[in-house]
Structures are given as structure tokens and as C-alpha cells.
Amino acid sequence: MGTHITMRSLMIGLDNSEFSAAAVELGLKWAKANNLMVIGLGVVDETFLRKGEAVPLGGMAYKSQRDDDLTIDARKAVEQLLADFSRKCSEAGVASKVLEDEGDPVAQIVREAQRVDVVLLGQKTNFDLSGPAHIDEVLPSVIRQSPRPVVAVPKVLPTGDAVVVAYDGSVQSARTLQSFQTSGLASGRPVHIVAINPDKVAAARHADIAAEFLAMHDIKAAAHPIAGHNPAQEILSQLTKLNAGLLVAGAYGQPSLREFFFGSVTRTILTQSTAPVFLYC
């Protein structure tokens, strides 16, 4: 028996933020370790740049010219991002290609995700290139719609190497675990199953199921059942305690997909995790 590794490529959504830079750093690290093809995606959000707004009488010509100038500047900025990305890949000895799309960033990322095995995005994004990266609906919308796993990357990558799997026995967490197993990202890393439930027996049952599944694929995982009522904070605290470099999380503690993506547990994990978060639904 052995781990069947299927990951051959990854895609990084590029903007001009520190979160995007960290995603590139992580993507190159994984690519070098696993001989992956890396795709850099730049998106010109022309709809945002040309959004409607009230203008004074006779001001439409000025607005049209200003929108044209903003779009040209955005294209130049995206082209520079792609050129910098290609240079970094070349210096790292990693095979790469670049894509430049126009339109809604969520729609473009979801469409291009069909080309690859996993997508890397910053915890905060700045696809409109309007200023500092900010928390918006790009990341949760991509997670909800993506045909591939998504990794949400913090501004600063952790120094730890361990993998923490947040597991609650739901279909979503089981699917996420299986996708993580086939990725090969567990290779050579300590793996910890963290299961949180008000009932310690239920938590232990969930942790044991996940650990047994991984063991069938030659991945040794330590089980950490925890009796608790605040899964988000418990999971985040375990990242520091276990020296985590990656958090694997499904629809933790949420009974429906809609509540998962807009619920407090996942919002907290996505915005506050000090480690990249691997999700798949």
C-alpha cells in the first residue's frame, strides 16, 4: 500500500498584495518539492473599473476617458505582476505559465481552476488593484464554486511544518481529507487530527476515523480529540501548539453548505489562521 499522489499543478491568483506574494512563495516551495507546474493568473477587473456612478451634467465624456485610463493602467499592472511571477519561477527552476484574463475575478479564477489540481489565494485580496489588500467575497466565493481545493494563504508564512487536520466527521471534512491525502502534501510531515466536540467520546470517534483513513494510505497521524464548544478558537490555538505549517479544514461544525461559507467558524478560521488553510467542498 502507498499514497497515490495525483497533484501535478497549482494556480496562484496574483495581485499586488503581501498576501499574494506569500502565496507565490508557498506555491514555489510546493512546486520545487513535488515537481509541479505553476500557473500565475492575473485578472483585469474591468467591470469594477468602469462601475457606474453619478456624474455631473456633461461629465460622461470625462468619466469615459478616466475609465479608459484606469483600465490601461490596470492592464499594465497585471502584465508587470505576470512578468515578475515568471521571473521568480525561472529563478527557482520551476516550470510555469501565465494567464491574463478580463472580467469578474471570481468567475475567472473558478474557470481557470479546471486546468490545475489546487488553487492558492491570499486570505485578503486586491484584484481591483485599488489599494491595500482587504477582506472581500472573492475568497469565500471561489471556495464555494471552485472545482478544485483552495488554499487560503496568510501574509506571512509560518515556520512550522506540521499539518493540522480539523475533522468533525461531516461529508465536507471527509471530502477535504481525501483530497489532501491524494495531493501528496503530507509527505514527510507530522500530521495531527484535531476533532472538537462538546462530547469527548464523539470527538475521539471522529479523530480515530480520520486517522484510520490516513493510515490506510501510509500516512501516520496523531489523534487529538478535544471536548469544547468553540471550535474556531480551539483549532487556531492548536496551530501554535502543534507548530503547524498547514491547516486542512472542511465544513467544520456547520450543518449546511451555505452556513459553512458564511458561518462564523469558517470566517474566523479563514481570516485569523496563521497557517495556510487547505479547503475543498
JOTA-V732288 format. One record per residue. RES is the residue in one small letter. OMEGA is omega in whole degrees, 0 to 359 (NA if undefined). Layout:
<<RES & OMEGA> <RES & OMEGA>>
//
This chain:
<<m & 178> <g & 180> <t & 178> <h & 185> <i & 182> <t & 185> <m & 178> <r & 184> <s & 174> <l & 179> <m & 180> <i & 174> <g & 187> <l & 165> <d & 186> <n & 184> <s & 176> <e & 178> <f & 178> <s & 178> <a & 177> <a & 178> <a & 177> <v & 179> <e & 180> <l & 180> <g & 179> <l & 178> <k & 180> <w & 182> <a & 180> <k & 183> <a & 187> <n & 179> <n & 184> <l & 167> <m & 181> <v & 178> <i & 175> <g & 181> <l & 173> <g & 183> <v & 172> <v & 183> <d & 186> <e & 178> <t & 178> <f & 183> <l & 183> <r & 183> <k & 181> <g & 177> <e & 179> <a & 178> <v & 179> <p & 179> <l & 181> <g & 184> <g & 183> <m & 180> <a & 178> <y & 180> <k & 180> <s & 179> <q & 179> <r & 178> <d & 177> <d & 181> <d & 179> <l & 180> <t & 178> <i & 179> <d & 180> <a & 178> <r & 179> <k & 180> <a & 179> <v & 178> <e & 178> <q & 177> <l & 181> <l & 178> <a & 178> <d & 178> <f & 180> <s & 179> <r & 180> <k & 178> <c & 179> <s & 180> <e & 180> <a & 182> <g & 183> <v & 177> <a & 184> <s & 170> <k & 180> <v & 177> <l & 175> <e & 182> <d & 174> <e & 178> <g & 180> <d & 183> <p & 181> <v & 181> <a & 182> <q & 180> <i & 180> <v & 180> <r & 183> <e & 180> <a & 179> <q & 181> <r & 195> <v & 181> <d & 181> <v & 181> <v & 177> <l & 177> <l & 175> <g & 174> <q & 172> <k & 183> <t & 179> <n & 182> <f & 176> <d & 176> <l & 187> <s & 183> <g & 179> <p & 177> <a & 184> <h & 176> <i & 180> <d & 183> <e & 182> <v & 183> <l & 180> <p & 179> <s & 177> <v & 179> <i & 182> <r & 188> <q & 190> <s & 174> <p & 183> <r & 174> <p & 179> <v & 176> <v & 177> <a & 190> <v & 178> <p & 183> <k & 180> <v & 180> <l & 179> <p & 179> <t & 181> <g & 183> <d & 184> <a & 176> <v & 174> <v & 178> <v & 175> <a & 189> <y & 180> <d & 178> <g & 179> <s & 177> <v & 182> <q & 180> <s & 177> <a & 179> <r & 179> <t & 180> <l & 180> <q & 178> <s & 177> <f & 181> <q & 182> <t & 182> <s & 184> <g & 183> <l & 178> <a & 187> <s & 175> <g & 183> <r & 172> <p & 181> <v & 181> <h & 175> <i & 178> <v & 179> <a & 184> <i & 181> <n & 176> <p & 178> <d & 183> <k & 179> <v & 178> <a & 178> <a & 179> <a & 179> <r & 179> <h & 181> <a & 181> <d & 179> <i & 181> <a & 180> <a & 179> <e & 178> <f & 180> <l & 179> <a & 177> <m & 179> <h & 176> <d & 175> <i & 180> <k & 181> <a & 176> <a & 181> <a & 180> <h & 176> <p & 183> <i & 174> <a & 183> <g & 182> <h & 182> <n & 187> <p & 183> <a & 182> <q & 177> <e & 179> <i & 181> <l & 179> <s & 179> <q & 179> <l & 179> <t & 183> <k & 185> <l & 177> <n & 187> <a & 172> <g & 180> <l & 174> <l & 177> <v & 186> <a & 172> <g & 182> <a & 191> <y & 171> <g & 183> <q & 186> <p & 181> <s & 182> <l & 181> <r & 180> <e & 178> <f & 187> <f & 180> <f & 180> <g & 186> <s & 183> <v & 183> <t & 176> <r & 181> <t & 180> <i & 183> <l & 185> <t & 186> <q & 182> <s & 177> <t & 178> <a & 172> <p & 183> <v & 179> <f & 181> <l & 175> <y & 180> <c & NA>>
//
